[in-house]
Amino acid sequence: MPRTSLFALLVVVLALAAAVVSVVQGFWLGLIWLPLAGVASNVLWMNRRRAKLAEAAEQA
């Protein structure tokens, strides 16, 4: 897994945890963390897809 994918996965997990903690404490403004998790999730997905395509092209 590429290093940027690992960083994106870490950001997704931390952003979701921050959103959950904020909402549990009654701080609804913490929901702003959810779009960050969505963007990081897209970065993770695209990096994984790009790595898979490069591996398939390398084998072909």
Buried (B, 14 or more C-beta within 10 A) or exposed (E): EEEBBEBBBEBBEBBBEBBEEBBEEEEEEBEEBBEBBEBBBEBBEEBBEEBEEEEEEEEE
